[in-house]
Amino acid sequence: MLVGFFAALSKDFRLLFRDRVGLVFMTLAPVVVITVAGLSLSNLYGPKGGSSPFVLPLVDQDGGRIGRAITERLHDNPAVRVTLVAEPSAARALVRAKQMGAALIVPAGTSAALAAGRPSQLILYTDPVKAIELDVIRDLVQEIRHEVEAAARNEALAELEATRQRALEARGALERAVADLRRNLDGAAAQLAAARSDASRASREGQRVLSASVMRLRAEQKAAAIVALGSILDPLRGFLADLHAHERAFTAWAETARTLAGRFADRIPPPPDPPTVPPTLAKLVHAKPDALAARLVPPVSLPVVPALEVPALRLPAFSLNLSELPEPAAARLPGMLTIEETSVTGAPRTFNTFDQNVPGFSITFLLLGMLLGISLALLDERDWGTFARLRATTTPLAAVLGAKLTTRFAVGIVQMALLFAVGRLFFGVSLGPEPWALGLPIVGIAAAGASFGLVVAGLARSREAVLPLGSIAILTMAAAGGCWWPIDLEPPWMHSVARAFPTFWAMDAFNDLMIRRQTGSAVITATLVLLAYAAGYLVLGLLLFRSRVRDS
């Protein structure tokens, strides 16, 4: 039994090693796919995975502390390579042209707004298709935003603490100054009270001295007036006395003359009346000198000088209570720094992952279907002698090939349409603002896939060679062209390589329509490129297949 087992085992191994096509498929195909997948996904975790950093356009319109801090931190981060752009419109154009996944704008006045405690926003222009690149940049910008915001707050808190210390020192100095002021005010109040007492006393003494001086002056004036009146009134009194005496003597003489005249007395005229002394003069002459002096020197009306009453000076109540002084006011902390994310295409920030997977795997299976439906079918018909028999007829080879390619082209379009319908129905994929426009890249990739199937049929020597040759090419194109994962996972050099594959242009068109939400005009170029691939593959396939048919 063992002998038979080992004999069968030896036979199977010999058969296996004789099948070179099978060995190539088992070894080379996995190596190629693993290599392509590994290189494509090397960007999954950013530059740490071995790929080059993402390029981030930066517009620093602020030019202040915040703008410089963000620029420095971005320059120091290995995940991105910052390229400075002058205007936001230029940065937006770079993202819109699919050259960059995002662009960061630091608006003018950001530093001033944060310093004043007002919120401010960083502007992040994004391309939603470049989800991996966008996630790395978004996380990095968020991290830097937090760092800048924390640094600004720490700086503000440090400044606040320094301000508090200065305020406490000023408070201590104020307390000492207030204590000195209290002592000075108390001393000033005592001095003012003493000055008030001295002023009141001086006022009363001055009033007394003034009164004495005035009374003494009045007495002196009155005495002088009495002496002066005496010198004037004494002669006048003597004259009036003599006048009265002569009057009496004349009256007596007249009576004597009348008596002596006897009977002639009535002939003697009466003597003239003596002058009458005015009553006022008589009263003045007989008045006492003191009374006259009192009349001539009226009593001095001593002005009433009010006593200088110095009002009690009331110092304003000093009610400063240091214990009630408010604590130093909290410094104005920087405002919040946020990020305003704007898609340059107007698409939503997030998208359905099936928007990437449905078209990507649909393209993969479309190409595999073309490989099986065209390459294997053509080789079968070549091996069956179909084309040899056609030589005896008037039907050209091109007509047969054209009919087969047209059939598979129509089947491919229907296949893609059904897969998109299933994606819409079960996974809610986006069909874009113009669903009809999806037909443009569908037609392009179906034509390119059918023509590529002809190329594989022309290159393969046998039916067994179709599967390894075609599958390696299709899987490579699908992996590198972004059918299985977002193209931004791949390093930049693979982006350039991927442009050589029709899968790249097909996925780019589907991404424009389904994720970026562009209109049909945005995929005209990609569709023309796909049709150019189809034409090129068709020409090459016809040349190769004609040669194979002639050789057979």
C-alpha positions in Angstrom: 0.0 0.0 0.0 2.8 2.4 0.9 4.6 1.6 -2.3 1.5 2.5 -4.3 1.0 5.7 -2.3 4.5 6.9 -2.9 4.3 6.0 -6.5 1.2 8.1 -6.9 2.7 10.9 -5.0 5.8 10.9 -7.2 3.6 10.9 -10.3 1.6 13.9 -9.1 4.7 15.9 -8.3 6.2 15.2 -11.7 3.0 16.3 -13.4 3.0 19.4 -11.2 6.5 20.4 -12.1 5.8 19.8 -15.8 2.9 22.3 -15.7 5.0 25.4 -16.0 2.0 27.6 -16.4 0.5 26.4 -13.2 3.8 26.9 -11.4 4.1 30.4 -12.7 0.5 31.1 -11.6 1.1 29.7 -8.1 4.4 31.6 -7.5 4.6 34.6 -9.8 1.0 35.8 -9.5 0.9 35.9 -5.7 4.4 37.6 -5.6 3.2 40.3 -8.1 -0.1 40.9 -6.2 1.7 41.0 -2.8 4.3 43.3 -4.2 1.8 45.7 -5.7 -0.5 45.6 -2.7 2.4 46.1 -0.3 3.7 49.1 -2.2 0.3 50.5 -2.6 -0.6 50.2 1.1 2.8 51.5 2.3 1.2 54.9 2.7 -1.6 53.6 5.0 0.1 54.7 8.2 1.8 57.8 6.8 5.6 58.2 6.3 6.3 55.8 9.1 5.3 53.0 6.8 8.2 53.9 4.5 6.4 56.2 2.0 7.1 59.8 1.3 5.2 62.5 3.3 1.9 64.0 2.2 2.3 67.4 0.6 0.2 70.1 2.4 -0.2 73.6 0.8 -0.2 76.2 3.5 -1.4 79.8 3.2 -0.4 82.0 6.1 -2.3 85.2 5.7 -2.0 85.8 9.5 1.7 86.4 9.6 1.4 86.5 13.4 2.3 84.3 16.3 -0.3 81.7 15.6 0.6 81.5 11.9 4.3 81.1 12.7 3.6 78.5 15.3 1.5 76.4 13.0 4.0 76.6 10.2 6.9 75.6 12.5 5.0 72.6 13.8 4.0 71.4 10.4 7.6 71.8 9.2 8.8 69.7 12.1 6.3 66.9 11.5 7.5 64.1 9.2 4.0 63.1 8.1 3.7 66.1 5.8 5.8 68.3 3.6 4.6 71.9 3.7 4.6 74.0 0.6 3.9 77.7 1.1 1.3 79.2 -1.2 0.5 82.9 -1.5 -3.2 82.9 -2.0 -6.1 80.7 -0.8 -7.4 80.5 -4.4 -4.1 79.0 -5.5 -4.3 76.4 -2.7 -7.9 75.6 -3.5 -7.0 75.1 -7.1 -4.3 72.6 -6.2 -6.8 70.5 -4.2 -9.4 70.9 -6.9 -6.9 69.7 -9.5 -6.5 66.5 -7.4 -2.8 67.3 -6.8 -3.2 67.6 -3.0 -5.7 66.0 -0.6 -6.0 69.1 1.5 -4.8 72.7 1.9 -4.6 74.7 5.1 -5.4 78.4 5.3 -4.5 80.6 8.4 -6.8 83.6 7.9 -5.6 87.1 8.5 -6.2 88.4 12.0 -6.1 84.9 13.6 -3.4 85.9 16.2 -5.1 89.2 17.0 -8.5 87.5 17.4 -7.2 84.9 19.8 -5.2 87.4 21.8 -8.4 89.5 22.2 -10.3 86.4 23.4 -12.4 86.0 20.3 -12.8 82.7 18.5 -11.1 82.1 15.2 -11.1 79.4 12.5 -8.5 77.7 10.4 -9.8 76.8 7.0 -9.1 73.4 5.6 -9.9 72.8 1.9 -10.3 69.1 1.3 -10.8 66.5 -1.4 -13.1 63.8 0.1 -11.8 61.2 -2.3 -8.3 61.3 -0.7 -9.7 60.0 2.5 -6.6 58.5 4.0 -4.4 61.5 3.2 -7.2 63.7 4.5 -7.5 61.7 7.8 -3.7 62.0 8.4 -3.7 65.7 7.6 -7.0 66.4 9.6 -5.6 64.6 12.6 -2.3 66.4 12.3 -4.0 69.8 12.0 -6.2 69.0 14.9 -3.2 68.0 17.0 -1.3 71.1 16.1 -4.4 73.2 16.7 -4.6 71.7 20.2 -0.8 72.3 20.8 -1.0 75.9 19.6 -4.1 76.5 21.7 -2.6 74.9 24.7 0.6 76.8 24.3 -1.3 80.1 24.0 -3.3 79.3 27.1 -0.3 78.2 29.1 1.4 81.5 28.0 -1.7 83.4 29.1 -1.8 81.6 32.4 1.9 82.3 33.0 1.3 85.9 32.2 -1.7 85.9 34.5 0.3 84.4 37.3 3.0 87.0 36.8 0.3 89.7 36.8 -1.2 88.2 40.0 2.2 88.4 41.6 2.7 92.0 40.5 -0.8 92.7 41.7 0.0 91.1 45.1 3.1 93.2 45.4 1.2 96.3 44.4 -1.4 95.4 47.0 1.2 95.1 49.7 2.7 98.5 48.6 -0.8 99.9 48.6 -1.5 98.6 52.1 1.7 100.2 53.4 0.8 103.4 51.6 -2.7 103.3 53.1 -1.3 102.8 56.6 1.1 105.8 56.1 -1.9 107.8 54.8 -3.9 106.9 57.8 -1.1 108.0 60.2 -0.6 111.2 58.2 -4.4 111.9 58.2 -4.6 111.4 62.0 -1.6 113.7 62.5 -3.1 116.2 60.1 -6.5 116.1 62.0 -4.7 116.8 65.3 -2.7 119.7 63.8 -5.9 121.1 62.3 -7.7 120.9 65.7 -4.8 122.7 67.4 -4.7 125.3 64.6 -8.4 125.8 65.0 -8.1 126.4 68.7 -5.2 128.9 68.2 -7.2 130.7 65.5 -10.3 131.1 67.7 -8.2 132.3 70.6 -6.3 134.8 68.4 -9.7 136.0 67.0 -11.1 136.8 70.5 -7.9 138.6 71.6 -7.9 140.7 68.5 -11.5 141.6 69.1 -10.7 142.7 72.6 -7.6 144.8 71.6 -9.6 146.4 68.8 -12.4 147.4 71.1 -10.0 148.9 73.7 -8.2 150.8 71.0 -11.4 152.2 69.6 -12.7 153.3 73.1 -9.4 154.9 73.9 -9.4 156.8 70.7 -13.0 158.0 71.3 -12.1 159.2 74.8 -9.1 161.1 73.5 -11.2 162.7 70.7 -13.9 163.7 73.3 -11.3 165.3 75.6 -9.8 167.3 72.8 -13.2 168.4 71.7 -14.1 169.6 75.2 -10.9 171.6 75.4 -11.5 173.1 72.0 -15.2 174.0 72.9 -14.1 175.5 76.2 -11.7 177.8 74.4 -14.5 178.9 72.0 -17.5 179.0 74.4 -15.9 180.8 77.3 -15.4 184.2 75.5 -18.9 183.8 74.0 -20.4 183.2 77.5 -18.5 186.3 78.8 -19.9 188.4 75.9 -23.4 187.2 76.5 -23.1 188.0 80.2 -21.8 191.5 79.4 -24.7 191.9 77.0 -27.2 191.0 79.6 -25.6 193.3 82.1 -25.6 196.2 79.6 -29.2 195.4 78.8 -30.2 195.7 82.4 -28.2 198.8 82.8 -29.8 200.4 79.8 -33.2 199.5 81.0 -32.4 201.0 84.4 -31.0 204.2 82.7 -34.2 204.4 80.6 -36.4 204.2 83.7 -34.3 206.9 85.3 -34.5 209.1 82.3 -38.3 208.7 82.3 -38.5 209.6 85.8 -36.3 212.7 85.4 -38.3 213.8 82.4 -41.4 214.0 84.4 -44.3 215.3 82.3 -42.1 215.1 79.3 -41.5 211.5 79.7 -44.1 210.6 77.2 -42.2 212.6 74.6 -39.1 210.4 75.1 -39.2 207.6 72.4 -38.9 204.1 73.6 -35.3 202.8 73.4 -34.6 200.3 70.7 -35.0 196.7 71.6 -31.6 195.0 72.2 -30.7 192.2 69.8 -32.3 188.9 70.7 -29.9 186.1 71.3 -31.0 183.2 69.2 -32.3 180.3 71.3 -30.0 177.9 69.7 -27.0 180.1 70.5 -28.2 180.6 74.0 -28.7 176.9 74.4 -25.3 176.3 73.0 -23.7 178.8 75.3 -25.3 177.4 78.3 -24.8 173.8 77.4 -22.1 171.8 79.2 -18.9 171.1 77.3 -19.3 167.4 77.8 -22.7 167.4 76.2 -21.4 169.5 73.3 -18.4 167.2 72.9 -20.7 164.2 72.9 -22.7 165.9 70.1 -19.6 166.9 68.2 -17.8 163.6 68.7 -20.5 161.0 68.1 -20.0 157.7 69.7 -17.9 155.5 67.6 -19.9 152.5 66.3 -17.4 149.8 66.8 -17.7 147.4 64.0 -18.8 144.0 65.2 -16.0 141.8 64.1 -17.4 138.3 64.3 -15.3 136.0 66.2 -13.2 134.0 63.9 -14.8 130.7 64.2 -12.7 128.2 62.5 -15.0 125.4 61.5 -14.0 122.0 62.5 -12.3 120.5 59.4 -13.9 117.1 58.8 -11.6 114.9 56.7 -13.5 112.8 54.3 -14.2 109.4 55.7 -11.5 107.0 54.5 -13.5 103.8 54.0 -11.0 101.9 51.9 -11.2 98.3 53.1 -8.3 96.4 51.6 -9.9 93.1 52.6 -12.7 94.0 50.1 -10.4 94.7 47.2 -11.2 92.3 44.4 -8.6 89.7 43.5 -6.7 90.5 40.3 -9.1 90.0 37.5 -8.6 86.9 35.4 -6.6 87.7 32.3 -8.3 87.4 29.0 -7.5 83.8 27.9 -7.0 83.3 24.2 -10.1 82.5 22.1 -10.9 79.1 20.8 -9.1 78.0 17.6 -11.3 75.8 15.4 -11.1 74.3 12.0 -13.6 75.0 9.3 -13.4 72.1 6.8 -14.7 72.8 3.3 -14.7 70.4 0.4 -13.4 72.1 -2.8 -16.0 70.2 -4.8 -19.0 70.9 -2.5 -19.2 67.2 -1.6 -20.0 66.2 2.0 -17.1 65.7 4.4 -17.7 61.9 4.7 -18.8 59.4 2.1 -20.1 55.9 1.9 -17.2 53.4 1.6 -19.3 51.6 -1.0 -18.9 54.6 -3.2 -15.2 53.4 -3.5 -15.8 49.6 -3.4 -18.7 49.2 -5.8 -17.0 50.8 -8.9 -13.6 49.4 -7.9 -14.6 45.8 -7.7 -17.1 46.2 -10.6 -14.1 47.2 -12.7 -12.1 44.2 -11.4 -14.7 41.7 -12.2 -15.5 43.4 -15.5 -11.9 42.9 -16.6 -11.9 39.3 -15.4 -15.1 38.7 -17.3 -13.5 40.1 -20.4 -10.5 37.9 -19.8 -12.6 34.8 -19.6 -15.2 35.8 -22.2 -12.8 37.1 -24.9 -9.3 35.7 -24.4 -10.4 32.1 -23.6 -13.1 32.1 -26.1 -10.8 33.3 -28.9 -8.1 30.8 -28.0 -10.7 28.0 -27.9 -12.0 29.0 -31.4 -8.4 29.2 -32.7 -7.7 25.7 -31.3 -10.9 24.4 -32.7 -9.9 25.6 -36.2 -12.7 28.2 -36.5 -10.4 30.8 -37.9 -8.7 28.3 -40.2 -12.1 27.6 -41.7 -12.9 31.3 -42.0 -10.0 31.6 -44.5 -12.1 29.6 -46.9 -15.0 32.0 -46.6 -15.4 35.7 -47.5 -15.9 36.7 -43.8 -12.9 38.7 -42.7 -11.2 37.9 -39.3 -11.8 41.5 -38.2 -15.6 41.0 -38.5 -15.5 38.0 -36.2 -13.3 39.7 -33.7 -15.4 42.8 -33.9 -18.6 40.9 -33.3 -17.1 39.0 -30.3 -15.7 42.2 -28.8 -19.0 44.1 -29.3 -20.9 41.3 -27.6 -18.6 41.3 -24.6 -18.6 45.1 -24.6 -22.4 45.1 -24.4 -22.4 42.5 -21.7 -19.8 44.5 -19.8 -22.0 47.6 -19.9 -25.0 45.6 -18.6 -22.8 44.0 -15.9 -21.6 47.4 -14.7 -25.1 48.9 -14.8 -26.4 45.9 -12.7 -23.6 46.2 -10.2 -24.3 49.9 -9.7 -28.0 49.3 -9.4 -27.3 46.7 -6.7 -24.9 49.1 -5.0 -27.6 51.8 -5.0 -30.3 49.5 -3.8 -28.5 47.7 -1.1 -25.6 49.9 -0.1 -27.0 53.4 -0.9 -24.1 54.4 -3.1 -24.1 57.9 -4.6 -24.9 58.3 -8.3 -23.7 61.9 -8.3 -25.7 64.9 -9.4 -26.0 63.6 -12.9 -26.5 59.8 -12.8 -26.4 59.5 -16.6 -22.8 60.7 -16.6 -21.8 57.3 -15.0 -22.4 55.9 -18.5 -19.3 57.7 -19.9 -16.6 56.0 -17.8 -18.6 52.7 -18.0 -18.5 52.8 -21.8 -14.8 53.7 -21.6 -13.7 51.0 -19.3 -15.9 48.4 -21.0 -14.3 49.2 -24.3 -10.8 49.2 -22.8 -11.5 45.8 -21.1 -12.7 44.2 -24.2 -9.7 45.4 -26.2 -7.4 44.3 -23.4 -8.9 40.8 -23.6 -7.9 40.7 -27.3 -4.4 41.7 -26.3 -4.1 38.8 -23.8 -5.5 36.4 -26.4 -2.8 37.6 -28.8 0.0 37.2 -26.2 -1.0 33.8 -24.8 0.4 30.8 -26.6 -2.1 28.5 -25.1 -5.4 28.5 -23.2 -3.6 27.6 -20.0 -1.4 30.7 -20.3 -4.4 33.1 -20.4 -5.3 32.8 -16.7 -1.8 33.5 -15.2 -0.9 36.1 -17.8 -4.3 37.9 -17.7 -5.0 37.6 -14.0 -1.5 39.0 -13.1 -2.1 42.0 -15.4 -5.6 42.6 -14.3 -4.9 42.2 -10.6 -1.9 44.5 -10.9 -3.9 47.2 -12.8 -6.8 46.9 -10.3 -4.5 47.1 -7.2 -2.3 49.9 -8.5 -5.2 51.8 -10.2 -7.2 52.3 -7.0 -9.9 49.7 -7.5 -9.4 47.9 -4.2 -8.5 50.9 -2.0 -8.3 54.7 -2.3 -5.5 55.8 -4.6 -4.2 58.2 -1.9 -3.0 55.1 0.1 -0.3 54.7 -2.5 2.9 56.7 -2.4 3.3 59.5 -5.0 5.6 57.5 -7.3 2.9 54.9 -7.6 0.4 57.6 -8.5 2.5 58.2 -11.6 2.7 54.5 -12.4 -1.0 54.1 -11.9 -1.7 56.6 -14.7 -0.4 54.1 -17.1 -3.4 51.8 -16.4 -7.0 52.4 -17.6 -8.2 51.4 -14.2 -6.8 54.6 -12.7 -8.7 56.8 -15.2 -11.9 54.8 -14.7 -11.7 55.1 -10.9 -10.8 58.8 -11.2 -13.9 59.4 -13.2 -16.2 57.4 -10.9 -14.7 59.2 -7.9 -15.4 62.6 -9.5 -19.0 61.7 -10.2 -19.9 59.7 -7.0 -17.7 61.1 -4.3 -16.7 64.6 -5.5 -20.2 65.1 -6.8 -19.0 66.6 -10.1 -21.0 66.9 -13.3 -20.5 65.0 -16.5 -18.1 67.6 -17.9 -15.6 66.6 -15.2 -15.1 63.1 -16.7 -14.8 63.9 -20.4 -11.0 63.8 -20.2 -10.9 60.5 -18.3 -13.5 59.0 -20.8 -11.4 60.1 -23.8 -8.3 58.5 -22.2 -10.2 55.2 -21.7 -11.3 55.3 -25.3 -7.7 55.9 -26.3 -6.6 52.9 -24.3 -9.4 50.9 -26.0 -8.2 52.0 -29.4 -4.6 51.2 -28.6 -5.3 47.8 -27.1 -7.6 47.1 -30.1 -4.8 47.8 -32.6 -2.2 45.9 -30.6 -4.6 43.0 -30.1 -5.5 42.7 -33.7 -1.8 42.7 -34.7 -0.9 40.1 -32.1 -3.9 37.8 -32.8 -3.5 37.9 -36.5 0.1 36.8 -36.1 -1.1 33.9 -33.8 -3.7 32.9 -36.2 -1.3 32.8 -39.2 1.3 30.8 -37.2 -1.3 28.3 -36.2 
